[in-house]
């Protein structure tokens, strides 16, 4: 997804999303593909997706307990 699409879907500014993506890219959580002036981001690999899914499942379990 591009920065503008991510910002629209999560309700944050493009500047905030761009900053967060820069940190994620530095820590190899996401990778970037450039097409002209546009930058498209995706998760770095399947292990990152697995960790994200586990974290979301964990949050869901905590919400059910309360």
N, C-alpha and C positions, 0 to 999 in steps of 0.2 A: 504494500500500500504506500501511497505517497503521503508526505507530511500533512497536506491539506485534508486528505480523506481520514487520516488517523485523528486529526484535531477535531474534525466534524463529528466523528463517531463517539469520541470520548468527552466532548464538550470543553476542551481546553484550547488555549490559543496556539497558533502555529509556532510561535516563538518558544513556548513552554515544551511543546511536543518535540521540536527540533533539538532543544537542549537535552531532553531526556534521551532521545535517540542517539545523540552524540556520546552520551555516557554509556549507553547500552552497547554501541558499536565499539567503543574503547575496551569494553570488557567482553567482547566477542559473543554477546547475546544475540545481536542482530547483525545482518550484513546488508550492504547497500548495492544497488545497481543503478547506474546513471544512464539516462536517456535524454540527451540534450541538457536542458536546464532542470529537468525533473529528476528526483532521486526516489527510488522505490526501495522500501525496506521489507525484510522478511526475517523470520527467526533463523539463526545461524545453522542449526541442524536439528535432527529428531530428538536428541537428548534434551535440548532446551525446551522443546514442545512438551516432552514427557514431564520435566520438572514443573513447567507452568501448569499442566493439567493436574499434577499432584497437589500443587499449592492451592489451586482453585477448589479441588475436592476437599482439602483440609479446611479451608474457610467455610465451605458448605456444611461440614460436620459440626463446626463450632456454632454456626447459626442455628442448626437444628437442636442443639443441646440447650440453647437459652430460651 
